[in-house]
Each structure stands twice: as C-alpha cells, then as structure tokens.
C-alpha cells in the first residue's frame, strides 16, 4: 500500500472513512504526530471500552486524548494552568500535558485522580480528522499493553490491525521512526513534573 498524497481522492476517502467510523463509535488505527495509535471518540464510553479490550489494558490506566487547538482543549479541561500556555507556545516537538482535571470525557479516559493527558496535535491528517469530527479523539499506542510500542506501521501486530474497525492507509509505507511524545504533568499551583522526556 503506497503512502497516499496529502491531496487527492484516495486521501479524502481515507479521511472520510476514518471519520465515519469515529462517528459510529468504532475504533480506528491511525498515524498521529508521533507513533501509530488506536483511536476513538473520547466522549463515547462504549468506544473507549473497545480500546481497553483490544489492548487488554486495565481500566485504571488513563488514555491520551488529541485535540485540534486551544478552543477544543478548554471544553475538556476544568482549568488550564498558565504554565500550559507557556509550554505550548515554546514546544518544538509533540508534548502531552497532563491537566489536573478533565471533563466531558468518557469514563476511564481520565485517571483515578481526575487528571487527563491531552495533546494539541500538530499533524495534517489528525488535525483535519479532529476538526471535522468536532470532538477529541483518543490516541493510545497500537500495541497490547506491556508490549513494545510500534515505531511505524510495519511493526504493528496483525491482531491489533484486525481488531480495528478501520485502518488508515495514509503513511503505511512511511518507515521512519517516530518516538512517543514527551509527557509533562501540570499542578493546579503551576508546578511542572516531567513524566517522560
């Protein structure tokens, strides 16, 4: 399967199919601004449950959520510390920020303490998908829990591929290695804790 061009009928159809599955509460396998991920509507409880089943993941582990910008972020976070804006402004690589409190999201997306990891995505495909979907999308590594995260599509287990309701064609032939995002936890008082560099 060749990498689809950013513009053109095949790319548009790929985007439309992924969007259709998200709207129907399904699970997509898709490239993000970091590694390939399993995704679903982050506000749909049944869709989120499917992700946990596919990954064989314990429900006490939270999920990362992707949004398309600050306006969408504000709808799903109780309070955005000022430090978040500063980090977002200077970030030169993908950074997931863990906010003290999430809202309007499906159960199990947030951690037991109510915190939630959200990334403003800087990727053309993801950004357009989320913008058209008008809701945040879950992004969790395309692997069974405790297995290595795939660096590109060629490393994804066939069982994960067959479990998704739709597998995006875009970037399947891109064998570049994309590391996971950095993760930074933000405190209500503005404190910063680096979870993953």
C-alpha positions in Angstrom: 0.0 0.0 0.0 1.6 3.2 -1.1 1.6 6.3 1.0 -1.3 8.5 0.0 -0.6 12.0 -1.2 -1.9 14.8 1.1 -4.4 15.8 -1.5 -6.3 13.7 -3.9 -9.3 11.3 -4.0 -7.7 8.5 -2.1 -6.5 10.7 0.7 -10.0 12.3 1.0 -11.7 8.8 1.0 -9.3 7.6 3.7 -10.1 10.6 5.9 -13.9 10.2 5.2 -13.8 6.5 6.2 -11.9 7.2 9.4 -14.4 10.0 10.2 -17.4 7.7 9.6 -16.0 5.0 11.9 -15.4 7.6 14.7 -19.0 8.9 14.3 -20.3 5.3 14.6 -18.5 4.7 17.8 -15.8 2.5 16.2 -12.1 2.2 16.6 -9.5 3.4 14.1 -5.9 2.6 13.6 -4.2 5.8 12.5 -0.9 7.7 12.3 -0.5 10.6 14.7 2.1 13.3 15.1 4.1 10.7 17.0 3.5 6.9 16.7 0.6 5.0 15.2 -2.3 4.8 17.6 -5.7 3.2 18.3 -8.3 6.0 18.4 -11.9 6.5 19.1 -14.4 9.2 20.2 -13.0 10.3 23.6 -16.6 11.1 24.8 -18.1 7.7 23.9 -18.0 5.2 26.8 -18.6 2.1 24.6 -15.9 3.2 22.1 -13.4 3.7 24.9 -14.3 0.2 26.3 -13.4 -1.3 22.9 -9.9 0.3 23.1 -9.3 -1.3 26.5 -10.5 -4.7 25.2 -8.2 -4.5 22.2 -5.2 -3.5 24.2 -6.0 -5.9 27.1 -5.5 -2.9 29.3 -6.6 -2.4 32.9 -9.3 0.2 33.2 -7.4 2.1 35.9 -4.9 3.3 33.3 -5.9 6.6 31.7 -5.7 7.4 28.0 -4.1 10.3 26.0 -6.5 12.5 24.1 -5.8 14.6 21.0 -7.5 17.9 20.3 -7.1 20.4 17.4 -6.4 23.6 19.4 -6.9 25.6 22.5 -10.7 26.2 21.9 -11.4 22.5 22.0 -8.9 21.9 24.8 -10.9 24.4 27.0 -14.1 22.4 26.6 -12.5 19.2 28.1 -10.3 20.6 30.9 -11.6 22.1 34.1 -8.8 24.6 34.5 -5.8 25.3 32.3 -2.8 26.5 34.3 -0.9 29.4 32.9 2.2 27.2 32.6 0.3 25.2 29.9 0.1 28.1 27.6 3.8 28.9 28.1 4.8 25.3 27.3 2.5 25.0 24.3 3.9 28.3 22.9 7.6 27.2 23.0 7.2 23.5 22.3 9.2 22.4 19.3 8.1 18.7 19.4 4.9 16.9 20.4 4.1 17.3 24.1 1.3 15.7 26.0 0.3 17.8 29.0 -1.5 16.2 32.0 -4.0 18.6 33.4 -5.3 18.4 37.0 -8.9 17.9 36.0 -10.7 16.6 32.8 -14.4 17.0 32.0 -17.0 16.0 29.3 -15.0 12.8 28.6 -15.9 9.2 28.7 -15.2 7.2 32.0 -11.7 5.7 32.1 -10.2 8.4 29.8 -9.2 10.4 32.9 -7.1 8.9 35.6 -8.5 8.0 39.1 -7.4 11.4 40.4 -9.4 13.1 37.7 -6.4 14.2 35.7 -6.2 13.8 31.9 -3.4 13.8 29.3 -4.2 15.9 26.3 -2.1 16.9 23.3 -2.8 19.6 20.7 -1.9 17.7 17.6 0.4 19.1 15.0 -0.2 16.7 12.1 -2.2 17.5 9.0 -4.2 14.2 8.9 -5.0 14.2 12.6 -5.8 17.8 12.8 -8.3 17.7 9.9 -9.8 14.5 11.2 -10.4 16.0 14.7 -11.6 19.4 13.2 -14.2 17.6 11.1 -15.2 15.3 13.9 -15.6 18.3 16.2 -14.6 16.2 19.3 -11.4 14.9 20.9 -10.0 11.6 19.8 -8.3 9.0 22.0 -4.7 8.2 21.0 -3.1 5.2 22.6 -0.2 3.2 21.2 -1.1 0.4 18.7 0.0 -2.5 20.8 -1.2 -4.9 23.5 -0.4 -3.5 27.0 3.1 -4.1 28.2 4.3 -4.9 24.6 6.8 -2.5 22.8 5.2 0.4 21.1 5.5 0.2 17.3 7.7 2.9 15.7 5.9 2.7 12.4 3.0 0.8 10.7 5.2 -2.2 9.8 5.8 -3.0 13.4 2.1 -3.2 14.4 0.9 -6.7 15.4 -1.6 -8.2 13.0 -4.0 -8.9 15.9 -4.2 -5.1 16.5 -4.8 -4.4 12.9 -7.6 -6.9 12.6 -9.2 -5.6 15.8 -9.6 -2.0 14.4 -12.8 -1.1 12.6 -10.8 0.9 10.1 -7.1 1.1 9.4 -5.9 4.4 7.8 -3.9 3.9 4.6 -2.1 7.2 4.8 1.6 6.8 5.9 1.5 3.0 6.0 4.7 2.9 3.8 6.5 5.5 6.0 9.2 3.5 7.8 10.5 6.5 9.7 10.8 6.0 13.4 8.5 8.4 15.4 9.1 8.4 19.2 6.2 8.9 21.6 5.5 12.4 22.9 7.0 14.0 25.9 4.6 13.9 28.9 4.5 16.8 31.4 2.2 16.8 34.5 0.9 20.2 35.5 -0.2 21.0 39.0 -3.0 23.4 40.0 -0.4 25.6 41.5 1.6 25.8 38.3 4.2 23.2 39.3 5.7 21.0 36.5 6.7 17.4 36.7 8.3 15.7 33.7 6.9 12.2 33.3 8.5 11.3 30.0 11.1 13.3 28.1 
